[in-house]
Amino acid sequence: MTRVEQHKMIQDLRGFQTKMSRDDKTEFDMLLKRDKDDEDLDTLSVRKLEELHARYAKRSSKEDIEAKWKKLTGGT
């Protein structure tokens, strides 16, 4: 993982800090400190960052958004 990708993932997760569990928040705070110090993450930390990103910063696909819209509007 490049430094830019690492920084982008951490920036994406910043908005989800209030939704994180206590353990996840602790892990994220450590990753955030390492990012501020411009440190590269080791493989274990990269794996944890990817897990947190997958868990909290989910991206909806176009089909998911359309299905939610149809459900909301009662459309066919």
PyMOL Python script that loads the backbone (N, CA, C, O; Angstrom):
from pymol import cmd

cmd.read_pdbstr("""\
ATOM      1  N   MET A   1       0.854  -1.172   0.000  1.00  0.00           N
ATOM      2  CA  MET A   1       0.000   0.000   0.000  1.00  0.00           C
ATOM      3  C   MET A   1       0.899   1.233   0.000  1.00  0.00           C
ATOM      4  O   MET A   1       1.869   1.321   0.753  1.00  0.00           O
ATOM      5  N   THR A   2       0.553   2.165  -0.852  1.00  0.00           N
ATOM      6  CA  THR A   2       1.348   3.382  -0.925  1.00  0.00           C
ATOM      7  C   THR A   2       0.973   4.341   0.201  1.00  0.00           C
ATOM      8  O   THR A   2      -0.063   4.187   0.849  1.00  0.00           O
ATOM      9  N   ARG A   3       1.805   5.297   0.412  1.00  0.00           N
ATOM     10  CA  ARG A   3       1.588   6.305   1.451  1.00  0.00           C
ATOM     11  C   ARG A   3       0.316   7.108   1.171  1.00  0.00           C
ATOM     12  O   ARG A   3      -0.417   7.461   2.094  1.00  0.00           O
ATOM     13  N   VAL A   4       0.063   7.390  -0.090  1.00  0.00           N
ATOM     14  CA  VAL A   4      -1.122   8.158  -0.476  1.00  0.00           C
ATOM     15  C   VAL A   4      -2.393   7.358  -0.190  1.00  0.00           C
ATOM     16  O   VAL A   4      -3.363   7.906   0.333  1.00  0.00           O
ATOM     17  N   GLU A   5      -2.395   6.068  -0.529  1.00  0.00           N
ATOM     18  CA  GLU A   5      -3.559   5.220  -0.263  1.00  0.00           C
ATOM     19  C   GLU A   5      -3.819   5.118   1.238  1.00  0.00           C
ATOM     20  O   GLU A   5      -4.963   5.182   1.689  1.00  0.00           O
ATOM     21  N   GLN A   6      -2.746   4.959   1.999  1.00  0.00           N
ATOM     22  CA  GLN A   6      -2.850   4.878   3.454  1.00  0.00           C
ATOM     23  C   GLN A   6      -3.490   6.151   4.010  1.00  0.00           C
ATOM     24  O   GLN A   6      -4.407   6.081   4.828  1.00  0.00           O
ATOM     25  N   HIS A   7      -3.011   7.298   3.569  1.00  0.00           N
ATOM     26  CA  HIS A   7      -3.543   8.576   4.055  1.00  0.00           C
ATOM     27  C   HIS A   7      -5.007   8.750   3.653  1.00  0.00           C
ATOM     28  O   HIS A   7      -5.809   9.243   4.447  1.00  0.00           O
ATOM     29  N   LYS A   8      -5.358   8.358   2.445  1.00  0.00           N
ATOM     30  CA  LYS A   8      -6.742   8.480   1.965  1.00  0.00           C
ATOM     31  C   LYS A   8      -7.687   7.624   2.796  1.00  0.00           C
ATOM     32  O   LYS A   8      -8.779   8.068   3.154  1.00  0.00           O
ATOM     33  N   MET A   9      -7.270   6.397   3.104  1.00  0.00           N
ATOM     34  CA  MET A   9      -8.113   5.508   3.909  1.00  0.00           C
ATOM     35  C   MET A   9      -8.319   6.068   5.311  1.00  0.00           C
ATOM     36  O   MET A   9      -9.417   5.981   5.860  1.00  0.00           O
ATOM     37  N   ILE A  10      -7.282   6.634   5.885  1.00  0.00           N
ATOM     38  CA  ILE A  10      -7.402   7.211   7.220  1.00  0.00           C
ATOM     39  C   ILE A  10      -8.308   8.438   7.187  1.00  0.00           C
ATOM     40  O   ILE A  10      -9.108   8.639   8.102  1.00  0.00           O
ATOM     41  N   GLN A  11      -8.194   9.250   6.158  1.00  0.00           N
ATOM     42  CA  GLN A  11      -9.077  10.410   6.023  1.00  0.00           C
ATOM     43  C   GLN A  11     -10.534   9.978   5.858  1.00  0.00           C
ATOM     44  O   GLN A  11     -11.434  10.616   6.403  1.00  0.00           O
ATOM     45  N   ASP A  12     -10.769   8.900   5.111  1.00  0.00           N
ATOM     46  CA  ASP A  12     -12.133   8.389   4.952  1.00  0.00           C
ATOM     47  C   ASP A  12     -12.718   7.940   6.279  1.00  0.00           C
ATOM     48  O   ASP A  12     -13.911   8.118   6.525  1.00  0.00           O
ATOM     49  N   LEU A  13     -11.896   7.366   7.129  1.00  0.00           N
ATOM     50  CA  LEU A  13     -12.373   6.828   8.405  1.00  0.00           C
ATOM     51  C   LEU A  13     -12.585   7.893   9.476  1.00  0.00           C
ATOM     52  O   LEU A  13     -13.260   7.634  10.472  1.00  0.00           O
ATOM     53  N   ARG A  14     -12.028   9.070   9.292  1.00  0.00           N
ATOM     54  CA  ARG A  14     -12.163  10.112  10.312  1.00  0.00           C
ATOM     55  C   ARG A  14     -13.622  10.449  10.623  1.00  0.00           C
ATOM     56  O   ARG A  14     -13.958  10.722  11.776  1.00  0.00           O
ATOM     57  N   GLY A  15     -14.474  10.433   9.630  1.00  0.00           N
ATOM     58  CA  GLY A  15     -15.880  10.762   9.851  1.00  0.00           C
ATOM     59  C   GLY A  15     -16.666   9.676  10.576  1.00  0.00           C
ATOM     60  O   GLY A  15     -17.799   9.905  10.998  1.00  0.00           O
ATOM     61  N   PHE A  16     -16.075   8.510  10.721  1.00  0.00           N
ATOM     62  CA  PHE A  16     -16.767   7.394  11.350  1.00  0.00           C
ATOM     63  C   PHE A  16     -16.263   7.113  12.765  1.00  0.00           C
ATOM     64  O   PHE A  16     -16.617   6.086  13.345  1.00  0.00           O
ATOM     65  N   GLN A  17     -15.462   7.986  13.321  1.00  0.00           N
ATOM     66  CA  GLN A  17     -14.899   7.756  14.650  1.00  0.00           C
ATOM     67  C   GLN A  17     -15.971   7.588  15.715  1.00  0.00           C
ATOM     68  O   GLN A  17     -15.803   6.779  16.628  1.00  0.00           O
ATOM     69  N   THR A  18     -17.051   8.320  15.625  1.00  0.00           N
ATOM     70  CA  THR A  18     -18.094   8.228  16.645  1.00  0.00           C
ATOM     71  C   THR A  18     -18.864   6.918  16.558  1.00  0.00           C
ATOM     72  O   THR A  18     -19.471   6.495  17.542  1.00  0.00           O
ATOM     73  N   LYS A  19     -18.850   6.275  15.409  1.00  0.00           N
ATOM     74  CA  LYS A  19     -19.573   5.018  15.233  1.00  0.00           C
ATOM     75  C   LYS A  19     -18.731   3.792  15.586  1.00  0.00           C
ATOM     76  O   LYS A  19     -19.253   2.680  15.658  1.00  0.00           O
ATOM     77  N   MET A  20     -17.441   3.991  15.804  1.00  0.00           N
ATOM     78  CA  MET A  20     -16.538   2.874  16.062  1.00  0.00           C
ATOM     79  C   MET A  20     -16.697   2.344  17.474  1.00  0.00           C
ATOM     80  O   MET A  20     -17.037   3.078  18.401  1.00  0.00           O
ATOM     81  N   SER A  21     -16.440   1.043  17.615  1.00  0.00           N
ATOM     82  CA  SER A  21     -16.419   0.456  18.950  1.00  0.00           C
ATOM     83  C   SER A  21     -15.173   0.953  19.680  1.00  0.00           C
ATOM     84  O   SER A  21     -14.296   1.575  19.079  1.00  0.00           O
ATOM     85  N   ARG A  22     -15.107   0.681  20.945  1.00  0.00           N
ATOM     86  CA  ARG A  22     -13.993   1.181  21.745  1.00  0.00           C
ATOM     87  C   ARG A  22     -12.651   0.633  21.246  1.00  0.00           C
ATOM     88  O   ARG A  22     -11.680   1.380  21.126  1.00  0.00           O
ATOM     89  N   ASP A  23     -12.600  -0.662  20.960  1.00  0.00           N
ATOM     90  CA  ASP A  23     -11.360  -1.274  20.483  1.00  0.00           C
ATOM     91  C   ASP A  23     -10.960  -0.719  19.115  1.00  0.00           C
ATOM     92  O   ASP A  23      -9.791  -0.421  18.872  1.00  0.00           O
ATOM     93  N   ASP A  24     -11.948  -0.586  18.226  1.00  0.00           N
ATOM     94  CA  ASP A  24     -11.666  -0.043  16.895  1.00  0.00           C
ATOM     95  C   ASP A  24     -11.188   1.392  16.980  1.00  0.00           C
ATOM     96  O   ASP A  24     -10.288   1.793  16.242  1.00  0.00           O
ATOM     97  N   LYS A  25     -11.782   2.169  17.872  1.00  0.00           N
ATOM     98  CA  LYS A  25     -11.382   3.568  18.032  1.00  0.00           C
ATOM     99  C   LYS A  25      -9.946   3.657  18.534  1.00  0.00           C
ATOM    100  O   LYS A  25      -9.181   4.508  18.080  1.00  0.00           O
ATOM    101  N   THR A  26      -9.580   2.787  19.464  1.00  0.00           N
ATOM    102  CA  THR A  26      -8.214   2.770  19.976  1.00  0.00           C
ATOM    103  C   THR A  26      -7.226   2.444  18.862  1.00  0.00           C
ATOM    104  O   THR A  26      -6.193   3.100  18.725  1.00  0.00           O
ATOM    105  N   GLU A  27      -7.550   1.425  18.069  1.00  0.00           N
ATOM    106  CA  GLU A  27      -6.691   1.060  16.942  1.00  0.00           C
ATOM    107  C   GLU A  27      -6.579   2.211  15.940  1.00  0.00           C
ATOM    108  O   GLU A  27      -5.494   2.516  15.445  1.00  0.00           O
ATOM    109  N   PHE A  28      -7.717   2.842  15.652  1.00  0.00           N
ATOM    110  CA  PHE A  28      -7.714   3.941  14.694  1.00  0.00           C
ATOM    111  C   PHE A  28      -6.893   5.120  15.204  1.00  0.00           C
ATOM    112  O   PHE A  28      -6.172   5.756  14.435  1.00  0.00           O
ATOM    113  N   ASP A  29      -7.000   5.411  16.493  1.00  0.00           N
ATOM    114  CA  ASP A  29      -6.212   6.511  17.059  1.00  0.00           C
ATOM    115  C   ASP A  29      -4.715   6.254  16.903  1.00  0.00           C
ATOM    116  O   ASP A  29      -3.953   7.175  16.609  1.00  0.00           O
ATOM    117  N   MET A  30      -4.294   5.011  17.098  1.00  0.00           N
ATOM    118  CA  MET A  30      -2.884   4.666  16.917  1.00  0.00           C
ATOM    119  C   MET A  30      -2.470   4.841  15.451  1.00  0.00           C
ATOM    120  O   MET A  30      -1.395   5.364  15.159  1.00  0.00           O
ATOM    121  N   LEU A  31      -3.342   4.394  14.533  1.00  0.00           N
ATOM    122  CA  LEU A  31      -3.045   4.555  13.111  1.00  0.00           C
ATOM    123  C   LEU A  31      -2.997   6.031  12.727  1.00  0.00           C
ATOM    124  O   LEU A  31      -2.166   6.445  11.917  1.00  0.00           O
ATOM    125  N   LEU A  32      -3.885   6.810  13.308  1.00  0.00           N
ATOM    126  CA  LEU A  32      -3.934   8.246  13.030  1.00  0.00           C
ATOM    127  C   LEU A  32      -2.649   8.937  13.500  1.00  0.00           C
ATOM    128  O   LEU A  32      -2.107   9.795  12.803  1.00  0.00           O
ATOM    129  N   LYS A  33      -2.175   8.562  14.671  1.00  0.00           N
ATOM    130  CA  LYS A  33      -0.923   9.139  15.176  1.00  0.00           C
ATOM    131  C   LYS A  33       0.250   8.782  14.274  1.00  0.00           C
ATOM    132  O   LYS A  33       1.112   9.617  14.001  1.00  0.00           O
ATOM    133  N   ARG A  34       0.276   7.540  13.814  1.00  0.00           N
ATOM    134  CA  ARG A  34       1.359   7.120  12.929  1.00  0.00           C
ATOM    135  C   ARG A  34       1.278   7.848  11.585  1.00  0.00           C
ATOM    136  O   ARG A  34       2.302   8.145  10.971  1.00  0.00           O
ATOM    137  N   ASP A  35       0.060   8.132  11.137  1.00  0.00           N
ATOM    138  CA  ASP A  35      -0.112   8.872   9.892  1.00  0.00           C
ATOM    139  C   ASP A  35       0.359  10.318  10.053  1.00  0.00           C
ATOM    140  O   ASP A  35       0.992  10.871   9.153  1.00  0.00           O
ATOM    141  N   LYS A  36       0.055  10.922  11.188  1.00  0.00           N
ATOM    142  CA  LYS A  36       0.481  12.297  11.440  1.00  0.00           C
ATOM    143  C   LYS A  36       2.000  12.404  11.516  1.00  0.00           C
ATOM    144  O   LYS A  36       2.579  13.423  11.140  1.00  0.00           O
ATOM    145  N   ASP A  37       2.643  11.339  12.007  1.00  0.00           N
ATOM    146  CA  ASP A  37       4.105  11.327  12.112  1.00  0.00           C
ATOM    147  C   ASP A  37       4.767  10.915  10.802  1.00  0.00           C
ATOM    148  O   ASP A  37       5.989  10.776  10.746  1.00  0.00           O
ATOM    149  N   ASP A  38       3.981  10.721   9.754  1.00  0.00           N
ATOM    150  CA  ASP A  38       4.468  10.305   8.436  1.00  0.00           C
ATOM    151  C   ASP A  38       5.223   8.978   8.479  1.00  0.00           C
ATOM    152  O   ASP A  38       6.231   8.802   7.794  1.00  0.00           O
ATOM    153  N   GLU A  39       4.724   8.052   9.289  1.00  0.00           N
ATOM    154  CA  GLU A  39       5.325   6.727   9.366  1.00  0.00           C
ATOM    155  C   GLU A  39       4.619   5.795   8.390  1.00  0.00           C
ATOM    156  O   GLU A  39       3.411   5.898   8.176  1.00  0.00           O
ATOM    157  N   ASP A  40       5.384   4.892   7.809  1.00  0.00           N
ATOM    158  CA  ASP A  40       4.781   3.842   7.004  1.00  0.00           C
ATOM    159  C   ASP A  40       4.261   2.756   7.940  1.00  0.00           C
ATOM    160  O   ASP A  40       4.857   2.484   8.982  1.00  0.00           O
ATOM    161  N   LEU A  41       3.156   2.148   7.561  1.00  0.00           N
ATOM    162  CA  LEU A  41       2.566   1.113   8.395  1.00  0.00           C
ATOM    163  C   LEU A  41       3.167  -0.244   8.064  1.00  0.00           C
ATOM    164  O   LEU A  41       3.512  -0.517   6.914  1.00  0.00           O
ATOM    165  N   ASP A  42       3.291  -1.091   9.080  1.00  0.00           N
ATOM    166  CA  ASP A  42       3.739  -2.453   8.839  1.00  0.00           C
ATOM    167  C   ASP A  42       2.565  -3.282   8.320  1.00  0.00           C
ATOM    168  O   ASP A  42       1.441  -2.787   8.245  1.00  0.00           O
ATOM    169  N   THR A  43       2.818  -4.515   7.970  1.00  0.00           N
ATOM    170  CA  THR A  43       1.777  -5.333   7.335  1.00  0.00           C
ATOM    171  C   THR A  43       0.595  -5.584   8.261  1.00  0.00           C
ATOM    172  O   THR A  43      -0.547  -5.624   7.802  1.00  0.00           O
ATOM    173  N   LEU A  44       0.845  -5.752   9.545  1.00  0.00           N
ATOM    174  CA  LEU A  44      -0.241  -5.975  10.493  1.00  0.00           C
ATOM    175  C   LEU A  44      -1.132  -4.737  10.609  1.00  0.00           C
ATOM    176  O   LEU A  44      -2.357  -4.852  10.652  1.00  0.00           O
ATOM    177  N   SER A  45      -0.521  -3.567  10.657  1.00  0.00           N
ATOM    178  CA  SER A  45      -1.280  -2.315  10.744  1.00  0.00           C
ATOM    179  C   SER A  45      -2.045  -2.040   9.457  1.00  0.00           C
ATOM    180  O   SER A  45      -3.164  -1.528   9.499  1.00  0.00           O
ATOM    181  N   VAL A  46      -1.455  -2.374   8.320  1.00  0.00           N
ATOM    182  CA  VAL A  46      -2.137  -2.198   7.036  1.00  0.00           C
ATOM    183  C   VAL A  46      -3.377  -3.085   6.991  1.00  0.00           C
ATOM    184  O   VAL A  46      -4.437  -2.655   6.535  1.00  0.00           O
ATOM    185  N   ARG A  47      -3.245  -4.304   7.456  1.00  0.00           N
ATOM    186  CA  ARG A  47      -4.386  -5.226   7.475  1.00  0.00           C
ATOM    187  C   ARG A  47      -5.505  -4.687   8.369  1.00  0.00           C
ATOM    188  O   ARG A  47      -6.679  -4.755   8.005  1.00  0.00           O
ATOM    189  N   LYS A  48      -5.141  -4.154   9.534  1.00  0.00           N
ATOM    190  CA  LYS A  48      -6.137  -3.593  10.447  1.00  0.00           C
ATOM    191  C   LYS A  48      -6.808  -2.366   9.833  1.00  0.00           C
ATOM    192  O   LYS A  48      -8.017  -2.184   9.972  1.00  0.00           O
ATOM    193  N   LEU A  49      -6.031  -1.530   9.158  1.00  0.00           N
ATOM    194  CA  LEU A  49      -6.590  -0.355   8.490  1.00  0.00           C
ATOM    195  C   LEU A  49      -7.576  -0.768   7.405  1.00  0.00           C
ATOM    196  O   LEU A  49      -8.643  -0.167   7.273  1.00  0.00           O
ATOM    197  N   GLU A  50      -7.228  -1.787   6.631  1.00  0.00           N
ATOM    198  CA  GLU A  50      -8.125  -2.267   5.580  1.00  0.00           C
ATOM    199  C   GLU A  50      -9.405  -2.855   6.177  1.00  0.00           C
ATOM    200  O   GLU A  50     -10.486  -2.666   5.619  1.00  0.00           O
ATOM    201  N   GLU A  51      -9.295  -3.566   7.309  1.00  0.00           N
ATOM    202  CA  GLU A  51     -10.478  -4.117   7.972  1.00  0.00           C
ATOM    203  C   GLU A  51     -11.394  -3.001   8.470  1.00  0.00           C
ATOM    204  O   GLU A  51     -12.610  -3.062   8.289  1.00  0.00           O
ATOM    205  N   LEU A  52     -10.812  -1.998   9.088  1.00  0.00           N
ATOM    206  CA  LEU A  52     -11.608  -0.867   9.577  1.00  0.00           C
ATOM    207  C   LEU A  52     -12.281  -0.138   8.422  1.00  0.00           C
ATOM    208  O   LEU A  52     -13.447   0.244   8.518  1.00  0.00           O
ATOM    209  N   HIS A  53     -11.554   0.051   7.346  1.00  0.00           N
ATOM    210  CA  HIS A  53     -12.112   0.745   6.184  1.00  0.00           C
ATOM    211  C   HIS A  53     -13.259  -0.056   5.581  1.00  0.00           C
ATOM    212  O   HIS A  53     -14.284   0.515   5.207  1.00  0.00           O
ATOM    213  N   ALA A  54     -13.098  -1.372   5.485  1.00  0.00           N
ATOM    214  CA  ALA A  54     -14.157  -2.218   4.934  1.00  0.00           C
ATOM    215  C   ALA A  54     -15.382  -2.228   5.844  1.00  0.00           C
ATOM    216  O   ALA A  54     -16.515  -2.300   5.367  1.00  0.00           O
ATOM    217  N   ARG A  55     -15.156  -2.156   7.144  1.00  0.00           N
ATOM    218  CA  ARG A  55     -16.263  -2.221   8.101  1.00  0.00           C
ATOM    219  C   ARG A  55     -17.046  -0.911   8.190  1.00  0.00           C
ATOM    220  O   ARG A  55     -18.274  -0.932   8.275  1.00  0.00           O
ATOM    221  N   TYR A  56     -16.356   0.217   8.171  1.00  0.00           N
ATOM    222  CA  TYR A  56     -17.021   1.494   8.433  1.00  0.00           C
ATOM    223  C   TYR A  56     -17.233   2.366   7.200  1.00  0.00           C
ATOM    224  O   TYR A  56     -18.267   3.027   7.102  1.00  0.00           O
ATOM    225  N   ALA A  57     -16.322   2.392   6.286  1.00  0.00           N
ATOM    226  CA  ALA A  57     -16.419   3.291   5.132  1.00  0.00           C
ATOM    227  C   ALA A  57     -16.882   2.513   3.900  1.00  0.00           C
ATOM    228  O   ALA A  57     -16.183   2.457   2.888  1.00  0.00           O
ATOM    229  N   LYS A  58     -18.037   1.930   4.000  1.00  0.00           N
ATOM    230  CA  LYS A  58     -18.577   1.132   2.900  1.00  0.00           C
ATOM    231  C   LYS A  58     -19.042   2.053   1.775  1.00  0.00           C
ATOM    232  O   LYS A  58     -19.659   3.093   2.008  1.00  0.00           O
ATOM    233  N   ARG A  59     -18.736   1.651   0.585  1.00  0.00           N
ATOM    234  CA  ARG A  59     -19.190   2.387  -0.597  1.00  0.00           C
ATOM    235  C   ARG A  59     -20.378   1.641  -1.194  1.00  0.00           C
ATOM    236  O   ARG A  59     -20.305   0.433  -1.417  1.00  0.00           O
ATOM    237  N   SER A  60     -21.448   2.338  -1.449  1.00  0.00           N
ATOM    238  CA  SER A  60     -22.628   1.723  -2.046  1.00  0.00           C
ATOM    239  C   SER A  60     -22.491   1.699  -3.560  1.00  0.00           C
ATOM    240  O   SER A  60     -22.055   2.670  -4.178  1.00  0.00           O
ATOM    241  N   SER A  61     -22.866   0.585  -4.135  1.00  0.00           N
ATOM    242  CA  SER A  61     -22.835   0.501  -5.590  1.00  0.00           C
ATOM    243  C   SER A  61     -24.086   1.180  -6.150  1.00  0.00           C
ATOM    244  O   SER A  61     -25.016   1.496  -5.407  1.00  0.00           O
ATOM    245  N   LYS A  62     -24.098   1.396  -7.433  1.00  0.00           N
ATOM    246  CA  LYS A  62     -25.220   2.061  -8.077  1.00  0.00           C
ATOM    247  C   LYS A  62     -26.502   1.247  -7.898  1.00  0.00           C
ATOM    248  O   LYS A  62     -27.577   1.810  -7.693  1.00  0.00           O
ATOM    249  N   GLU A  63     -26.382  -0.083  -7.978  1.00  0.00           N
ATOM    250  CA  GLU A  63     -27.556  -0.942  -7.818  1.00  0.00           C
ATOM    251  C   GLU A  63     -28.114  -0.848  -6.403  1.00  0.00           C
ATOM    252  O   GLU A  63     -29.331  -0.827  -6.221  1.00  0.00           O
ATOM    253  N   ASP A  64     -27.237  -0.790  -5.397  1.00  0.00           N
ATOM    254  CA  ASP A  64     -27.689  -0.656  -4.015  1.00  0.00           C
ATOM    255  C   ASP A  64     -28.440   0.653  -3.799  1.00  0.00           C
ATOM    256  O   ASP A  64     -29.471   0.688  -3.129  1.00  0.00           O
ATOM    257  N   ILE A  65     -27.916   1.712  -4.367  1.00  0.00           N
ATOM    258  CA  ILE A  65     -28.554   3.022  -4.215  1.00  0.00           C
ATOM    259  C   ILE A  65     -29.907   3.043  -4.908  1.00  0.00           C
ATOM    260  O   ILE A  65     -30.873   3.581  -4.366  1.00  0.00           O
ATOM    261  N   GLU A  66     -29.985   2.462  -6.101  1.00  0.00           N
ATOM    262  CA  GLU A  66     -31.255   2.419  -6.823  1.00  0.00           C
ATOM    263  C   GLU A  66     -32.276   1.560  -6.084  1.00  0.00           C
ATOM    264  O   GLU A  66     -33.456   1.909  -6.050  1.00  0.00           O
ATOM    265  N   ALA A  67     -31.851   0.457  -5.498  1.00  0.00           N
ATOM    266  CA  ALA A  67     -32.771  -0.395  -4.740  1.00  0.00           C
ATOM    267  C   ALA A  67     -33.303   0.337  -3.509  1.00  0.00           C
ATOM    268  O   ALA A  67     -34.487   0.236  -3.187  1.00  0.00           O
ATOM    269  N   LYS A  68     -32.436   1.067  -2.828  1.00  0.00           N
ATOM    270  CA  LYS A  68     -32.877   1.844  -1.671  1.00  0.00           C
ATOM    271  C   LYS A  68     -33.849   2.943  -2.086  1.00  0.00           C
ATOM    272  O   LYS A  68     -34.826   3.205  -1.385  1.00  0.00           O
ATOM    273  N   TRP A  69     -33.585   3.584  -3.220  1.00  0.00           N
ATOM    274  CA  TRP A  69     -34.464   4.642  -3.709  1.00  0.00           C
ATOM    275  C   TRP A  69     -35.836   4.088  -4.054  1.00  0.00           C
ATOM    276  O   TRP A  69     -36.854   4.690  -3.715  1.00  0.00           O
ATOM    277  N   LYS A  70     -35.867   2.937  -4.731  1.00  0.00           N
ATOM    278  CA  LYS A  70     -37.159   2.320  -5.074  1.00  0.00           C
ATOM    279  C   LYS A  70     -37.921   1.933  -3.829  1.00  0.00           C
ATOM    280  O   LYS A  70     -39.139   2.100  -3.774  1.00  0.00           O
ATOM    281  N   LYS A  71     -37.232   1.420  -2.835  1.00  0.00           N
ATOM    282  CA  LYS A  71     -37.883   1.045  -1.588  1.00  0.00           C
ATOM    283  C   LYS A  71     -38.435   2.275  -0.874  1.00  0.00           C
ATOM    284  O   LYS A  71     -39.530   2.234  -0.314  1.00  0.00           O
ATOM    285  N   LEU A  72     -37.685   3.351  -0.895  1.00  0.00           N
ATOM    286  CA  LEU A  72     -38.091   4.578  -0.237  1.00  0.00           C
ATOM    287  C   LEU A  72     -39.281   5.225  -0.920  1.00  0.00           C
ATOM    288  O   LEU A  72     -40.201   5.693  -0.249  1.00  0.00           O
ATOM    289  N   THR A  73     -39.279   5.258  -2.259  1.00  0.00           N
ATOM    290  CA  THR A  73     -40.334   5.937  -2.994  1.00  0.00           C
ATOM    291  C   THR A  73     -41.505   5.022  -3.319  1.00  0.00           C
ATOM    292  O   THR A  73     -42.555   5.490  -3.760  1.00  0.00           O
ATOM    293  N   GLY A  74     -41.335   3.721  -3.106  1.00  0.00           N
ATOM    294  CA  GLY A  74     -42.416   2.797  -3.421  1.00  0.00           C
ATOM    295  C   GLY A  74     -42.557   2.572  -4.911  1.00  0.00           C
ATOM    296  O   GLY A  74     -43.591   2.088  -5.372  1.00  0.00           O
ATOM    297  N   GLY A  75     -41.525   2.919  -5.672  1.00  0.00           N
ATOM    298  CA  GLY A  75     -41.530   2.771  -7.124  1.00  0.00           C
ATOM    299  C   GLY A  75     -41.344   1.324  -7.540  1.00  0.00           C
ATOM    300  O   GLY A  75     -41.030   0.451  -6.730  1.00  0.00           O
ATOM    301  N   THR A  76     -41.546   1.101  -8.826  1.00  0.00           N
ATOM    302  CA  THR A  76     -41.390  -0.257  -9.341  1.00  0.00           C
ATOM    303  C   THR A  76     -40.080  -0.444 -10.031  1.00  0.00           C
ATOM    304  O   THR A  76     -39.791  -1.535 -10.524  1.00  0.00           O
TER     305      THR A  76
END
""", "prot")
cmd.dss("prot")
cmd.show_as("cartoon", "prot")
cmd.util.cbc("prot")
cmd.orient("prot")
